[in-house]
């Protein structure tokens, strides 16, 4: 079955344990890169590490490339960097 979702594992610098702050950073990155229409892209924060150094998000498969491109050029805080991405969530366990 084809997946309608895509999962992305990020590192956060500086560490951030607040899901709202991570979501705001993603929203700002999308807005800065692709405009206000994409700033409202639906992104689920699935997991944040206890120390706030990593997070896993779920996004529509059609929006995954835009998400990864926007966080790559975003200069705000926290700075997110892609560790691994996949349409299959369990594959993100191995880094």
C-alpha positions in Angstrom: 0.0 0.0 0.0 1.3 3.4 -0.8 1.7 5.7 2.1 0.1 9.1 2.2 2.4 10.3 4.9 6.1 10.9 5.1 8.2 10.9 8.3 11.3 13.0 9.0 13.7 12.8 11.8 15.5 16.0 12.7 18.2 17.2 15.1 17.5 20.4 16.9 20.2 23.0 17.7 19.9 24.3 20.4 17.9 21.5 22.0 14.2 22.1 22.3 11.7 20.0 24.3 8.6 22.2 23.5 6.5 20.9 20.6 5.0 24.3 20.0 8.4 25.9 19.5 9.4 23.1 17.1 6.1 23.5 15.2 6.6 27.3 15.1 10.1 26.9 13.7 8.8 24.6 10.9 6.0 27.0 10.2 8.4 30.0 10.0 10.8 28.0 7.7 7.9 27.1 5.3 6.6 30.6 5.3 10.0 32.2 4.7 10.8 29.8 1.8 7.4 29.2 0.1 5.1 31.9 1.4 2.1 32.1 3.8 0.2 29.4 1.9 2.7 26.8 2.8 3.3 28.1 6.3 0.0 26.5 7.2 1.1 23.0 6.1 -0.2 20.4 8.5 2.7 18.8 10.4 2.4 16.4 13.3 5.1 16.4 15.9 5.2 12.7 16.7 8.1 12.5 19.1 10.7 14.8 20.8 13.7 13.3 22.6 13.8 13.8 26.4 16.8 16.1 26.0 15.2 17.9 23.1 18.1 17.1 20.7 15.9 15.2 18.1 12.3 15.2 16.9 10.2 13.1 14.5 7.5 14.7 12.4 4.8 13.4 10.0 3.8 15.4 7.0 1.8 14.6 3.8 4.0 12.8 1.3 3.3 15.6 -1.2 4.7 18.2 1.2 7.8 16.4 2.4 10.3 17.8 -0.1 9.1 21.4 0.6 9.5 20.8 4.4 13.0 19.5 4.1 14.0 22.2 1.7 12.6 25.0 3.9 14.3 23.8 7.1 17.6 23.5 5.2 17.7 27.2 4.4 16.0 28.5 7.6 18.3 30.4 9.9 16.0 30.7 12.9 16.1 28.9 16.2 15.9 26.1 16.9 17.8 25.1 13.8 16.5 21.8 12.4 18.7 19.4 10.4 17.4 16.3 8.6 18.9 13.0 10.0 16.7 10.6 8.0 13.4 10.6 6.1 11.2 7.8 4.9 7.6 6.9 4.2 8.0 4.0 6.7 8.2 5.2 10.3 10.1 2.3 11.8 13.0 2.9 9.4 13.8 6.1 11.3 15.0 4.1 14.3 18.4 3.4 12.7 20.4 6.5 12.4 
